Amino acid sequence: MKLGVMNPVLAQFDFEDALKYLASLDVHTIEIGAGGYPGNAHLKARDLLEDPAKLEAYKALLAKYDMSISAISCHGNPLHPQKDIADKFDSEFKDAILVAEALGVDTVIGFSGCPGDCENSLYPNWVVCAWPDDNLKIVEWQWKEKVIPYWKKTAAFAKEHNITKIAFEMHPSFVVYNPETLLRLRAEVGDIIGANFDPSHLFWQGIDPVAAIKALKGAIHHFHAKDTAIDKRNTEVNGVLDYKSYGDILNRSWVFRTVGYGHGQAEWNGIISALKSVGYDGAISIEHEDALMSPKEGLEKAISFLKDVIIRETAGEMWWA
């Protein structure tokens, strides 16, 4: 396993300074946003695709700091019911695929997206309850008419451009939000579909990340290291469904935290060990979204914490058995 960082936390730096800073922390793996919600502060895909000299200079900068790219990220909603919004996310995701190919990266990360409830919808409709019966009709229409056709087509495009892994963050508000929905889409589209496994979105849903990792054996394409703190009192009163601002820390049922500040080392040891047990040996990519810590402090605490947790070497023969 390699310790890595998702780059939006470093958006205040220019690209070379970001690489220099990571190298100074002994981190040599980076996940780079190329559009969508993470933005493209350090990777303007069109610029590199249209100018070979810029592409080579970009590669040279990575080599200068001994930095590898674990994945190109482009989280968006290409299934948005408003066509102009969907087209923008779709175009950015396709450019992310093309720039990943140009950079020799085989993994592109995103969201599954969420359609509306009919052709005339203006906003996405995320269904999480079986009743009233209208809800089941909405889900059936979404998957049959929008979700499966779009991702079959996009997966084919990705394969044409040497992408072997499309990694979905299982994120509420999108149709893929847990292992069951991830595996459903994988069964429909193929093994190119897998998880960008982020425990933070599973913790608050009541999902045990270790159990989920085992359920997704063979289908984990990438991993995000991000934590969530559950507020016991607020959850006991209001449950886990919470649309209050992420900044309303005292009143929310849960908030995102730097790793180690939501769950302790024992839990994270279990997560990393489960990843190893199912054969995942890729990047452990830190995503920093902690309202109580500055980007620098939160990132450096996460790096320090995870250096003691990740398993870097192959176990080898069980000589004691």
C-alpha positions in Angstrom: 0.0 0.0 0.0 1.1 3.6 -0.7 0.1 6.6 1.3 -1.4 9.3 -0.9 -3.3 12.6 -0.9 -6.3 13.8 -2.9 -5.1 17.2 -4.1 -8.0 19.7 -3.5 -6.7 20.2 0.1 -3.6 21.7 -1.6 -5.5 24.1 -3.9 -3.9 27.1 -2.2 -0.5 25.9 -3.7 0.5 26.0 -7.3 1.2 22.5 -8.6 4.9 22.4 -8.1 4.7 23.8 -4.6 2.0 21.2 -3.8 4.3 18.4 -5.0 7.3 19.8 -3.1 5.2 20.0 0.0 4.0 16.4 -0.2 7.5 15.2 -1.0 8.7 17.0 2.2 6.2 14.9 4.1 7.5 11.7 2.5 4.3 11.3 0.4 4.9 10.3 -3.2 1.4 9.4 -4.4 -1.3 11.9 -5.5 -4.9 11.7 -6.7 -5.6 14.7 -8.9 -8.9 16.4 -9.6 -9.6 17.2 -13.3 -13.1 18.7 -13.0 -16.4 18.2 -11.4 -16.9 19.1 -7.8 -13.2 18.7 -6.8 -12.3 21.3 -9.4 -9.2 21.3 -11.6 -6.8 23.6 -9.8 -3.8 21.4 -10.6 -4.9 19.7 -13.8 -6.5 21.5 -16.8 -7.2 18.5 -18.9 -7.9 20.4 -22.2 -4.6 22.3 -21.9 -2.6 19.1 -21.6 -4.6 17.2 -24.3 -4.2 20.1 -26.8 -0.5 20.9 -26.2 2.1 18.0 -26.1 4.7 20.3 -24.7 2.5 21.1 -21.6 1.8 17.3 -21.2 5.5 16.5 -21.2 6.3 19.4 -18.8 3.6 18.1 -16.4 5.1 14.6 -16.5 8.5 16.0 -15.9 7.3 17.9 -12.8 5.8 14.7 -11.4 9.1 12.9 -12.0 11.1 15.7 -10.4 9.4 15.0 -7.1 9.2 11.2 -7.6 5.4 11.5 -7.5 3.0 8.9 -9.0 -0.7 9.4 -9.7 -3.0 6.9 -8.1 -6.1 8.2 -10.0 -7.7 11.1 -11.8 -10.8 12.3 -10.0 -13.8 14.0 -11.6 -16.8 13.7 -9.3 -20.0 15.1 -10.8 -23.6 14.2 -11.8 -23.6 13.3 -15.5 -27.2 12.0 -15.0 -28.5 15.4 -13.8 -32.0 16.0 -15.2 -31.0 19.5 -16.5 -29.2 18.7 -19.8 -26.8 21.6 -19.6 -25.6 20.5 -16.2 -25.4 16.8 -17.2 -23.5 17.7 -20.4 -20.9 19.7 -18.5 -20.2 16.9 -16.0 -20.2 14.3 -18.9 -17.7 16.4 -20.9 -15.4 16.8 -17.9 -15.5 13.1 -17.1 -14.7 12.2 -20.6 -11.8 14.7 -20.6 -10.6 13.1 -17.3 -10.6 9.7 -19.1 -8.5 11.2 -22.0 -6.0 13.0 -19.7 -5.7 9.9 -17.6 -4.8 7.9 -20.7 -2.3 10.6 -21.7 -0.6 10.4 -18.2 -0.6 6.6 -18.1 -3.2 6.4 -15.3 -5.7 3.5 -15.5 -8.2 4.7 -12.8 -10.8 7.4 -13.0 -12.9 8.3 -9.9 -16.3 9.8 -9.8 -19.9 9.6 -8.7 -22.6 7.4 -10.2 -24.9 10.4 -10.5 -28.6 10.6 -9.9 -31.4 11.4 -12.4 -34.7 13.0 -11.7 -37.9 11.0 -11.5 -39.0 11.6 -15.2 -37.9 13.3 -18.4 -39.3 16.6 -17.2 -37.6 16.8 -13.9 -35.4 19.7 -12.9 -33.6 18.2 -9.9 -32.2 14.8 -9.0 -34.5 12.5 -7.0 -32.6 10.2 -4.6 -35.0 7.4 -3.5 -34.1 5.6 -0.2 -37.6 4.4 0.9 -39.7 1.7 -0.6 -43.0 3.4 0.2 -45.1 5.1 -1.2 -45.2 2.8 -4.2 -44.3 5.7 -6.4 -40.7 5.4 -5.1 -40.2 2.0 -6.5 -41.4 3.1 -9.9 -39.0 6.0 -9.8 -36.0 3.7 -9.0 -36.9 1.3 -11.8 -37.2 4.1 -14.3 -33.9 5.7 -13.2 -31.9 2.5 -13.5 -33.5 1.2 -16.7 -33.7 4.5 -18.7 -30.7 6.5 -17.4 -28.2 4.8 -15.1 -27.4 1.6 -16.9 -27.5 3.0 -20.5 -25.2 5.9 -19.5 -22.6 3.9 -17.7 -22.5 1.1 -20.3 -21.8 3.8 -22.9 -19.2 5.6 -20.8 -17.5 2.4 -19.7 -17.1 1.5 -23.4 -15.5 4.9 -24.0 -13.2 4.4 -21.1 -12.0 1.0 -22.3 -11.3 2.4 -25.7 -8.9 4.8 -23.9 -7.1 2.2 -21.7 -9.0 2.9 -18.5 -9.5 -0.3 -16.6 -11.1 1.1 -13.5 -14.0 3.5 -13.0 -14.2 3.9 -9.3 -17.4 5.2 -7.7 -17.5 6.8 -4.4 -20.5 5.3 -2.7 -22.1 8.6 -1.7 -25.6 9.4 -0.5 -27.6 11.6 -2.9 -26.4 9.4 -5.8 -27.8 6.0 -7.0 -24.6 4.2 -5.9 -24.4 4.8 -2.2 -23.6 1.5 -0.6 -22.1 -1.9 -1.5 -25.4 -3.3 -2.8 -26.0 -0.5 -5.3 -22.3 -0.6 -6.3 -22.5 -4.3 -7.0 -25.8 -3.9 -8.9 -24.2 -1.4 -11.3 -21.0 -3.6 -11.6 -23.2 -6.6 -12.5 -25.0 -4.5 -15.3 -21.9 -2.8 -16.7 -18.9 -5.0 -16.0 -15.8 -5.3 -13.9 -14.5 -1.9 -15.0 -17.0 -0.6 -12.4 -15.7 -0.7 -8.8 -15.6 1.2 -5.6 -13.6 4.2 -4.5 -14.0 3.0 -1.0 -14.5 6.0 1.4 -15.4 4.9 5.0 -16.7 8.4 5.9 -19.9 8.0 3.9 -20.5 4.6 5.2 -19.9 5.3 8.9 -22.9 7.6 9.2 -25.2 5.2 7.3 -24.5 2.6 10.0 -22.4 0.5 7.7 -19.4 -1.4 9.1 -16.5 -0.6 6.8 -14.7 -3.9 7.5 -17.8 -5.9 6.6 -18.4 -3.8 3.5 -14.8 -4.3 2.4 -15.2 -8.1 2.6 -18.5 -7.9 0.7 -16.7 -5.9 -2.1 -13.7 -8.3 -2.4 -12.4 -7.9 -6.0 -14.4 -4.8 -6.6 -12.4 -2.1 -4.7 -10.5 0.0 -7.2 -9.3 2.8 -5.0 -9.5 4.0 -1.4 -10.2 7.3 0.3 -9.0 7.9 3.9 -11.6 10.1 5.5 -13.3 9.8 8.8 -16.7 10.7 10.3 -17.6 11.6 13.9 -21.1 10.5 15.0 -22.6 12.8 17.6 -24.4 10.3 19.9 -26.8 12.8 21.5 -27.9 14.5 18.2 -28.3 11.1 16.5 -30.3 9.7 19.4 -32.7 12.6 19.0 -32.8 13.1 15.2 -31.3 10.0 13.6 -28.5 10.1 10.9 -30.4 11.9 8.1 -29.3 15.5 8.4 -29.3 18.4 5.9 -28.0 21.0 8.3 -24.9 22.8 7.1 -21.6 21.0 7.6 -20.5 24.1 9.5 -23.2 23.6 12.2 -21.0 21.2 14.0 -22.6 21.3 17.4 -26.1 20.5 16.1 -25.4 18.0 13.3 -25.8 14.3 13.8 -22.4 13.7 12.2 -19.5 15.6 10.7 -16.5 14.6 8.5 -13.2 14.5 10.4 -9.5 13.9 9.8 -8.7 10.3 10.2 -8.3 9.4 13.8 -10.7 12.0 15.1 -13.9 10.1 14.3 -12.7 6.6 14.9 -9.5 5.4 16.7 -6.5 3.5 15.6 -8.1 0.1 16.4 -10.9 0.8 13.9 -8.5 2.0 11.2 -6.2 -0.9 11.8 -9.2 -3.2 11.1 -10.0 -1.3 7.9 -6.5 -1.5 6.5 -6.2 -5.1 7.5 -9.5 -5.9 5.8 -8.3 -4.2 2.6 -5.1 -6.3 2.7 -7.1 -9.5 3.3 -9.2 -8.9 0.2 -6.2 -8.2 -2.0 -6.3 -4.4 -2.2 -2.7 -3.1 -2.3 -3.2 0.3 -3.9 -3.3 3.9 -2.7 -4.6 5.0 0.7 -5.6 8.5 -0.5 -6.2 11.1 2.2 -9.3 13.3 1.5 -9.4 16.2 4.0 -12.8 17.7 4.8 -12.6 18.7 8.5 -14.3 21.9 9.5 -12.3 22.0 12.8 -8.9 21.9 11.3 -6.9 23.9 8.8 -6.0 22.1 5.6 -2.3 22.0 6.7 -3.0 20.7 10.2 -5.6 18.2 9.2 -3.5 16.8 6.4 -0.4 16.5 8.4 -2.2 14.8 11.3 -3.8 12.4 8.9 -0.4 11.6 7.3 1.2 11.0 10.7 -1.7 8.8 11.8 -1.8 6.7 8.7 2.0 6.1 8.5 1.6 3.9 11.6 -1.5 2.2 10.2 -1.0 1.3 6.6 0.6 -2.0 5.7 3.4 -1.4 3.2 5.1 -4.8 2.8 4.0 -8.2 1.5 3.6 -10.6 4.4 5.5 -13.4 2.6 5.4 -17.1 3.8 3.8 -17.8 7.1 7.0 -19.3 8.5 5.4 -19.8 12.0 2.6 -22.0 10.8 
